[in-house]
Amino acid sequence: MFDLPNRGRRVACGSSVPNRANLVRLAPMDIYLVRHGEAAQKWWQSMDPGLSDLGRNQARQAAKTLLPLLQSQNLSGSNALVRLVASPLLRARETAVPLADALGCSAEVDAAYREIPSPGPFSERQDWLNSFMHQRWDEQPEAVRKWREASIAGLHATRQTTVVFTHFVVVNAVVGQITGEPQTLCCWPANASITHLRLVEGSLQLVQLGEQIHGKVN
């Protein structure tokens, strides 16, 4: 793990050295999509649950997995060239905490990486999602297409190693775009799984899928 001093008030990871980040603007950028840990309630039971005890353990394990990966990219024990970003939903923000604590900084909140919006009231979201998961991207309404475009545009704008704490469908939206998969679901990322992407000369590449679910989405 990084041995970082406690420097008082936290800043967002990677926010303090923009000039240094610009020096590597043209270099390949590693991006890690981390699905949130297990939520304390099912996705059809609560609009914004936090993590369960298992979810918090999964978040800590994800941090342990990510730290040596970040260190191997010649960050030299500094948080200067790594950026943490989280969906505004509580379960994603809580998943970011162990890694942010280890790096001595905080995760930015970016609504581009929140879970997919549904057109109706929350009481109808479960049925809508069940139907959505059997559809194609080109069948989706404008609001869903714009949500997907915003997530992908945010990744294309990356200028430093970035870890994004996000959601099941966001991972599918991005991976499907990269692979050209027309179906809305092309992978089944498990809780706290880490999907590795790389941005090379403006093109997103899939390096490795994270752990996959063998069962129902939770």
PyMOL commands that set and color helices and strands:
alter all, ss='L'
color gray80, all
select helices_A, chain A and resi 18-23+53-72+90-103+111-113+122-132+137-139+142-156+168-179
alter helices_A, ss='H'
color red, helices_A
select strands_A, chain A and resi 29-35+82-86+108-109+161-166+194-200+203-208
alter strands_A, ss='S'
color yellow, strands_A
deselect
rebuild
show_as cartoon
